[in-house]
Each structure stands twice: as structure tokens, then as C-alpha cells.
Amino acid sequence: MGFNVAIVGATGLVGGEFLRILEQRKFPVNTLRLYASDRSAGKKLSFMGQELEVEETTDDSFSGVDIALFSAGADISHRFSPIAAQAGAVVIDNSSAFRMDPQVPLVVPEVNPKDIHAHNGIIANPNCSTIQMVVALNPLHQISPIKRILVSTYQAVSGTGSNAMEELRQQTAQMMAGEGDQITPKAYPHQIAFNALPFVEAFLDNDYTTEEWKMIQETRKILHDQEMPISATCVRVPVYIGHGEAVNVEFGRPMSSKEARGILSKAPGVKVLDNPKDDLYPLPIQSVGTDDVFVGRIRQDASHPNGLVMWVVADNLRKGAALNAVQIAEVVIKEEVLSPSMRR
């Protein structure tokens, strides 16, 4: 049985990953429709050896669609996701539009797949930095409940979009040519090449950024613990693809690094790379194009007897976005958690 699939935001970085992942995982596609803004309408994209034309997203785009994968920003999701759901599609939304809506499940399939059953037509895909952290922490959380999380992220520019990736290329070339004084930042308020920016997205009134607050709120929702103490500092670094995270976690009881490695080595979606003596630890550049969340530098927290410290890396465009959404769609199909129009 095949399914009629729509991708909204098909011409973006995550849209491209949607196409690759659907093809690589042999997702049961019957028909595939590609949507974007009117500026991108008419472009051709390749899927399964065919050239498909991108159409403008309209209110009439979702008739007959079974699964709609959205990655076009919160404004587009707010406007079109309810329309798609009303038309009978299961919407899997990669934006922040519905993540904290109590009526919308926020899902990482390795962590809380049963939450999918509560959907009313829309399922939210978490933030990229949240996804990789909870994939790494949940297997440990199941053995010894987490009492506190402190995380600092080192996030690639692809999280901002293709314009930021191009800006990093241009600024790097300017710096190498001795033209650093001619750099004019556009994607960020400061130069990103050879630099680190201690914020991701906008600042809130509490002096956290929206990215940091997403990690706090989304982790609590996914792990079903609204009181879990969490603090985050998110930093943008001059890396094209692959987010890194330094995670300090306090458990309810002491957990040795050996025990943690053993648990994580058997966890779905996790790959342990942890032998510092041989310079083996996760690197963002190695994560590009891969599906796993990589964990290494696992060690005791010198500041707390029940604490561990670890380094977590993943491809932010794949597991941090497109792959997680496709995995949600796979669970929807497997568990037959379909919209009424698909139950035939």
C-alpha cells in the first residue's frame, strides 16, 4: 500500500533531506507533491529518477494527501497545517508552530512513540538540538531518572539556512584573502567565520534565547516531566552541518561511565564513540549524512557524585529535522494511527 505524500518547503535544506530520506528508506510513496512559495513554483526536483515540479502552496494543495511533511517556517505551518489536517492529512510539522500546544504530540520515535496516538491531525517535530539530546539521555533516564540537565550547544550554521552557509563560505574566503575588514554580516549580527556567537535565534525577556527556551520546554514535554530542572546555553559556531552538545546530567543515583556506555551502546539511534586515548570521540564533520546520534567523552562529573558529562553530536538536517519527521510518519503507518480519510 502506498501513501500520497506532500512536502511543504520542498526547496529548502530540510526539504532536500526529506526527498533523499524518503528515497533511501524506501518510504511507501504512491504520489509525491512538492510545495513551496510562489517564488519557487516551477522549479524541478528529482525523486526516484523522476523530475517533479514544485507548486505554490495554497488552500487547495492537500486534497487526497495522506501525509504532509512541513518545513517552511512557523508562519506557513500556522496557516496551512490546520487546512491540511482538515483535508484528511496527517501533518508532521518541523517548525515551532505547534510544539508546545498541549493538543499536539511532540515526538522523537526512539523516546516517546506512543504519544503519536494522541494526535488530532498534527504531530510536531522537536527542535534539532532537543532531538539529539533526548535520544542520548532517554536510555539513561529509563534506568535512573534524571534530576537535572545542563547543556551547552555548538550549533552549525545550516540551522539558520542556506543563506548562512553561503555567508560562512564567503566570509572564510575573505578572511583567507586578508579582506576581513570588508566583511558585512547579513545572516547574523556579527561575523561567523573564525568566530563563535553566544546566542541562537532571538533573546527573550529572561535573557535566554528562544533556542535555549525550546530545549528546556521541549525536553520536559517529551520526557513527561514539566518540573525537570534544565538550563541551556546555545552557541552558533562556524561549522556547516552537525550540532555538538556538551551535556551535564544529574541522576537520582550514581551511574558510572562504564554503565552509561553499556546502556547507550544498546540504545536505538545511538552510536557510542568513546576512546579518547585513540582520539575517538564524535565530530560534527563525521555526522554529516548519517542517521545516528553519536555520544562520547562520557565521564564522571567532578562536581556531583550522581553526575555524568558527555559530548553529543548529530546531523542537524537529518536526525535533527527530516529523518525524525519521516520516522514519525513510519510509526503513524505502522501503528495505523491514521486520519479518518486514510482509514479505508
N, C-alpha and C positions, 0 to 999 in steps of 0.2 A: 504494500500500500504506500502510495506517495502522498506528499502534502504540498499544498500550494503555499509558497513562502514569499514574503516581501521583505526587502531590506530598505529601510528609510535612512538616508545618509550614506548611500552606496558609494559615493565618490570620495569619501573621507578615508583617513588612515584606518580606522576601525572597520569601515565598510569594506575596504580591500581585504582585511583579515577575515571578515565574515565569508567572503567569496572563497578564499583559499581554504578555510577550515571546513566549510560545507562540502567542498570537493574532496579534501583529504580524508575526512571522516565518513565519506560516502553517505551523507545525510539523505534520507529518503525524500528527495525533492521531486515533485510532479511538475510544477511550473514555478519559475522564479521571476519575480518582478523587482525591478530596481528603481528606487525613487530618490530624488534629491531636490534641491531648489530649482527654480526656473533657470538660473544661470548655468546649471549643469545638465539640464534636459537636452537630450540629443546625443550625449556622449555615449560611446560604446565600451562595454566592459566584457571581459572574457570569463566564461564559466563552462566547464566541461566541454571545451573545444568549440563552443558557440559564442558568437558575438551578440550580446544583449544590449538593447538601447535603454538608457536611463530616461525616466519620465519625471515630470514635475509632480510633487506630492500634492494631492488635492483631496477634498472631502469624499470623492468617489473612487479613491485609489484602492479600497480594501474589500470590495465586493468579491466574495469567493476565496478570500485569503484565509488560510488556516493558522499560520504562524507569522507574526510580523516582528522582525528584529529591528529595533530602533537605535540609532546612534547619530543623532543630528542636533543634539543640544536640548536643554530643558524646555525652551520656548516651543520648539516644534513638537516635543513629546506632550507637553501640556495641551497643545491644540489638537493633535491628530491621534494620540493613543486612545482616548475615550471613543473617538469615532471608529477606529479600527476594532476595538473591543465590541462596540455596539454592532458592528457589521458581522461579528462572529469569530474574529481572530483572537488567538492568544498573543498578547503583546508582551515581548521581553525587552524592557527598556534599559538602555545603558546610561541614560542621563540621571541627574539628581532629582528629577521632577517628582518622583513618587516614592523615593527610598524610605522616607520617614512617615509616609502615610500609613496609619495603623491598619487600613483595609487592604494594603498591598504587601504581599510577601517580599522580603529581601533575602535573596538566596545565593548560597555557594553550595553546589551539589555535594561536595565532599563533606560539608559541615551540617547543613540543615535542609536536606532534600524534602523532608516531609512537610515543610512549610509551603511547598508548592501547592499542596492540596487545598489550601485556603484561598486560592486566587479567585478573583471575580472578573477575570479577563485581562488583568495586567500583573506582570511579575517584574520586580525591579532587580537590576543587576547592580551590585555594590560598586563603590569606588575602587579603582585599581589597587591603591595602596592597602585598602582594607582587605581585599580578597586574599592577597598573598599572605598577609599576616595571620588571618584566621585559619587558612589552610594549614599553616605551620603550627599554630598554637592549639587548635582544637583537639588533635590527638592526645596532647599532653593534658589538656583541660579535662578530658574524659577520665583520665587516671587520677589526677589530683587537681581539684578545682582551683582555677586562677583567682587570686586575691587582688592583684594589681598589675597593670601594664604601663610601662614607659617605653615609648618608641620614638626614634629619630629616623626620618626617611631621607634618602638621597635619590631624587626623582629625575628621570630622563626628560628631555625637552619634548619628546614625542607626545607626552601627556598634554602639552599645550596645542599641538597640531603641526601640520606640515610646514606652516609659516615659521614656527620656532626652530624646526630642524634646519630649514634653509638659512635662517638668521645665524645659527651657530656655525654653519659651514662658511658663510660669508665673513663673519667676524674672525673666525680662526684664520682664514686666508689673509685678512687684513693685518692681523697681529703678526703672522709669519712674514709678511711683506714689510713690516715696520710701519704700518699705517694705523696703528692703534688709536692715534689721536683723531682719526677720521670716522671712527665707529659711531653710528647713530642708532641706539636701541629702538626697536619698534614692538617686538613681541613682549618684551619685558621692560620695566622702567630703568634697568641697568644692563650693562654688558653681561652676557652669559659666558662668552668664550674665556677660558682660563679663570673662571670665577665661580662663586657659589652664592646663590641668593637665598637668604634665610626666610623665605615665605613661598607658599604655593597658593595661588588664587588671592582673593581679597581678604583684607583684615576686617575682623568683627569688632564690636564694641568692647568685648572682653579681652582684646589683644591677641586672641588666637586667630588663625586664618580659617577660611571656610573648609579648606582641605583637612586641616587638623581637627576641626569640629566634626567633619564627616567621619573620620576614623574613630573618634570617640563614640558618636551616636550610633553609627552603623555596626560597630563591633558589639555594642551592648544589645542591639536588636537581633543580630544574627545568633549570638550566644545565649539569648534569652535571659539576660541579666542587666536590668536597667540601672542597677546601683554599682556596677563594677567600676572601681577607680581606674581611670585611664588618662594619660596625658601624652600628647603628641607634639613633635616639632618637625615640620616638613620643609625640606630644603631642595631647591632646584639646582642641579649640577650639570656641567657640560658633557653629558652622555646622551647619545641619540636615542637608544632604546634599552630598557631594562632598569627597573627600580630596585634600589637596595634599601634595606631597613636594619638598623641596629635596635634589637628588641630586648628590653629587660623585663622579665616576668617573675612575679612572686606567686608561689603556690601555697596551698594550705598545709603542705608538709614538705620536708626536704626531698628534693629529687636530684639524683646525681646526673652528671653529664652523660655517663655511660648509659644509665637508664633512659634518658631522653633520646639518645642516639638510637637505642634499640627500638623504642616506640615509634620514632619518626621514620626509621628505615622500613617499617611495615605499613606506613600510613599511605592511603591513596592520594595520588597527586603530589607526593613529596619525594624529593631525592636528596639524600644526605651526602654532602661533600665536605668532609671534616678531618683533614690530616695536615695541620699547619706545618709539621716538620718537613713535609714534602711539598709545601706551598700549595696544598689542596684546600680550597675554600671557594664558595660561589663568587662568580664575577658577572657583572651585568652583561658584558660582551658575549659571554658563553650562553646566556639565557635566550639570546635573540633567536626567534623562530622555534622555540621549544615550548612544551606544554606544562612541564613540571614547575613546582615551587622548590627552589634549592635552599637548603639550610646548612650552615656550617658555623665555625668558630663557637661551638657550643661549649660553655664553661660555667663554672660556679660564679655566682655574683658575690664578689668580695665584700659587698656592703650588707648582705642579708643571708641568713642561713637557709632560707627557703627559696632563694632566688637563682635564676639561670639567666645567662646572657647569650644571645645568638645573633647571627647575621643571616638575613633572609633576602633572596633575590628572585625576581621573575620577570618575564617579558610582559611589560605593562599593556601592550596592544593585544596580546593573545590571552593568557590566563587572566590578566588584569581587565579584560574587556570582552573581546569577541568570543574567545573559547568558552569562557564561563557562561555567556549567553547561549551559545549553541548547546553546551552541556545541559543547561536548564531545559531547552527545547527537547533534548533527548529524553530527559526524565519525564517531561509532560507527555511524550508519546508512549514511553514505556509504562508509565503508571496510568495511562489513559485519563489524565486529568485535563480533559478537553473542554472546549466551549460547546454549548448546546448544538451549534451548527455542524460541529465535527463529529458528533456522536450519532452516526448514521450507519 
